[in-house]
Amino acid sequence: MLLSVKDIHVYYGLLEAVKGVSVGVTEKGIVALIGANGAGKSTILRAISGLNRPKSGEIWFQDRRIDKLSPQDIVKLGIGHVPEGKRLFGEMSVQDNLLMGAYLRRDWDEIRQTLEEVYVHFPILEERRKQSAATLSGGEQQMLAIGRALMSAPKLLLLDEPSMGLSPLMGQEIVDIISTLHESKIGIILVEQNAELALDISTRCYVIELGRITLEGESAKVRNDENVKKAYLGM
């Protein structure tokens, strides 16, 4: 198992946002978290990446417990996080944004190789590498946010709403990119408001409601659940 989240409880002040959630990700697996806004999906990702420390429960990555580690130490171990809203450095160039993703690395030859690989995934970023990030379209900014996370050489990638605000065509392009990353042996946890998209691309799915898992299983089986059809697929 690449990642094991075991019965975590996460609070914002006195508010319990995540209530005993357990999630597993295998190597090369794509796991989807679906649910309504405010269900706790993003908080689960933030707990994994060390931004919101669980009050109880455990998180294990490659047989090492990580829920007490700092975010930078978690990045060093191989977990990349693409947050909702991209969070780019707008005034910096595309290439400088990408290099910021490698700020904890010192293997300069391998950093250059990773940069070349990112440009293979996202040719438009190489074309616009000297432009400021703020001048890119929404889809291009999402590519840049994913590319920046890839610069840390992750074994697990956390993607928070990658298709939000994008046209259907650009959303499909992001889906194709996620499929390519999956083929390159990177595990992925995908938080996605578009349940149809999430179920199409993932191998396993967890339905989150009010901070709890209400359904989990292979994505094909979750898709056939009558409650999921009514609540998330408009059927």
C-alpha positions in Angstrom: 0.0 0.0 0.0 1.4 3.4 -1.0 -0.7 5.4 1.4 -2.9 4.4 4.4 -5.1 6.9 6.1 -6.5 5.4 9.3 -9.5 6.7 11.2 -8.4 10.4 11.1 -10.4 13.2 12.8 -9.6 16.7 11.7 -10.8 19.9 13.3 -11.0 23.6 12.5 -11.2 25.0 16.0 -14.1 23.3 17.6 -15.6 22.2 14.3 -14.9 18.6 13.4 -14.5 18.6 9.6 -13.3 15.0 9.1 -14.9 12.3 11.3 -13.0 9.0 11.3 -12.0 8.7 7.7 -9.9 5.8 6.4 -8.5 5.8 2.8 -6.1 3.6 1.0 -4.1 4.2 -2.1 -2.1 1.5 -3.9 0.9 2.3 -6.1 -0.3 3.5 -9.5 -3.8 3.7 -8.2 -6.2 6.6 -8.9 -8.5 7.1 -5.9 -11.4 9.6 -6.2 -13.1 11.5 -3.3 -16.5 12.8 -4.3 -19.1 14.6 -2.3 -20.8 18.0 -1.9 -19.0 21.2 -1.1 -18.0 21.3 2.5 -18.1 17.5 2.9 -14.4 17.4 4.0 -12.7 16.2 0.8 -10.1 19.0 0.7 -9.5 18.8 4.4 -8.5 15.1 3.9 -5.9 16.2 1.3 -4.6 18.9 3.6 -4.3 16.4 6.4 -2.2 14.1 4.2 0.1 16.9 3.1 0.6 18.1 6.7 -1.4 21.4 6.3 -4.1 20.3 8.8 -2.8 17.9 11.4 -5.3 15.3 12.5 -6.3 15.4 16.2 -6.4 11.6 16.2 -5.8 8.7 13.8 -2.8 7.9 11.7 -1.4 8.5 8.2 1.2 6.1 6.8 3.1 6.6 3.5 5.3 3.8 2.3 5.3 2.1 5.7 6.3 5.4 7.5 4.0 7.3 9.7 3.7 10.9 8.5 0.9 12.6 10.4 3.4 14.2 12.8 5.7 15.5 10.1 6.0 19.0 8.7 4.6 19.8 5.2 8.1 20.2 3.8 9.2 16.8 5.2 6.1 15.2 3.6 7.0 16.7 0.3 10.6 15.3 0.6 9.1 11.9 1.1 7.3 12.1 -2.2 3.8 13.6 -1.8 2.9 16.5 -4.1 -0.2 18.6 -3.5 -2.0 20.6 -6.2 -4.4 22.8 -4.1 -7.8 24.1 -5.2 -7.4 27.4 -6.8 -3.9 26.7 -8.2 -2.0 29.1 -5.8 0.5 30.2 -8.4 3.1 33.0 -8.1 1.4 35.3 -10.7 4.2 37.7 -11.2 6.9 35.0 -11.7 7.6 33.3 -15.0 6.1 30.0 -15.9 9.6 28.4 -15.6 10.3 30.0 -12.2 7.0 28.7 -10.9 8.0 25.2 -12.0 11.4 25.5 -10.4 9.8 26.5 -7.1 8.3 23.0 -7.1 11.8 21.6 -6.8 12.9 24.0 -4.0 13.7 21.1 -1.6 15.8 19.1 -4.1 19.5 19.5 -4.7 20.0 17.0 -7.5 20.5 19.6 -10.2 20.9 17.2 -13.1 17.8 15.3 -12.2 15.9 18.6 -11.7 16.7 19.6 -15.2 15.5 16.2 -16.4 12.3 16.5 -14.5 11.7 20.0 -16.0 12.2 18.4 -19.5 9.6 15.7 -18.6 7.1 18.3 -17.4 7.5 20.2 -20.7 6.8 16.9 -22.5 3.6 16.5 -20.6 2.7 20.2 -21.1 4.3 21.5 -24.3 2.4 24.8 -24.0 4.3 25.6 -20.8 7.6 25.3 -22.6 6.3 27.7 -25.3 5.3 30.2 -22.6 8.1 29.5 -20.1 9.1 33.2 -20.0 5.6 34.6 -19.6 4.3 35.5 -16.1 2.0 32.9 -14.7 -0.8 35.5 -14.4 -1.0 35.9 -18.2 -1.9 32.2 -18.8 -5.5 31.0 -19.4 -7.3 29.0 -16.6 -6.5 25.7 -18.2 -2.8 26.6 -18.7 -2.6 27.7 -15.1 -4.0 24.4 -14.0 -1.3 22.6 -16.1 1.3 24.8 -14.4 0.0 24.0 -11.0 0.2 20.2 -11.8 3.7 20.7 -13.4 5.0 22.5 -10.3 3.9 19.6 -8.1 5.6 17.2 -10.5 8.8 19.1 -10.1 9.1 17.7 -6.5 9.3 14.2 -8.1 6.3 12.8 -6.2 5.3 9.2 -5.8 1.8 10.3 -4.8 -0.1 13.3 -6.2 -3.0 15.0 -4.5 -5.2 16.8 -7.0 -7.9 19.2 -5.6 -10.6 20.1 -8.1 -8.4 20.1 -11.2 -11.3 20.7 -13.7 -12.9 23.5 -11.7 -13.8 26.5 -13.9 -12.5 24.9 -17.1 -14.3 24.4 -20.4 -15.4 20.8 -21.1 -12.6 20.6 -23.8 -9.9 21.8 -21.4 -11.3 19.6 -18.6 -11.0 16.6 -20.9 -7.4 17.6 -21.6 -6.6 17.6 -17.8 -8.2 14.1 -17.6 -5.9 12.9 -20.3 -2.9 14.3 -18.5 -4.0 12.6 -15.3 -4.3 9.3 -17.2 -0.7 9.8 -18.5 0.6 10.4 -15.0 -1.1 7.2 -13.9 0.7 5.3 -16.6 4.0 6.8 -15.3 3.5 5.0 -12.0 2.4 8.0 -9.8 -0.4 7.3 -7.3 -3.2 9.9 -7.4 -5.9 11.0 -5.0 -8.4 13.1 -6.9 -10.9 15.4 -5.3 -13.4 16.4 -8.0 -16.8 18.1 -8.0 -17.5 16.5 -11.4 -18.5 13.1 -10.1 -18.9 11.7 -13.7 -15.3 12.7 -14.5 -14.0 11.3 -11.2 -15.7 8.0 -11.6 -14.5 7.7 -15.2 -10.9 8.1 -14.4 -10.5 6.5 -11.0 -10.0 2.9 -10.0 -11.5 3.3 -6.5 -13.9 5.9 -5.1 -14.9 7.1 -1.7 -18.1 9.1 -1.2 -17.7 11.7 1.6 -20.7 13.3 3.3 -20.5 15.6 6.3 -17.0 14.4 7.1 -17.7 10.7 6.9 -17.3 8.0 4.3 -20.8 6.8 3.4 -19.8 4.5 0.5 -16.5 3.1 -0.9 -15.5 0.6 -3.5 -14.4 0.1 -7.1 -15.5 3.1 -9.1 -17.5 1.0 -11.5 -19.6 -0.4 -8.6 -20.0 3.0 -6.9 -21.3 4.4 -10.2 -24.1 1.9 -10.1 -25.2 2.8 -6.6 -28.7 4.3 -6.7 -28.0 7.0 -4.2 -24.9 8.1 -6.1 -26.8 8.2 -9.4 -29.4 10.4 -7.8 -27.2 12.7 -5.8 -24.1 13.1 -8.0 -24.8 11.8 -11.5 -28.2 13.5 -12.1 -29.9 10.2 -12.9 
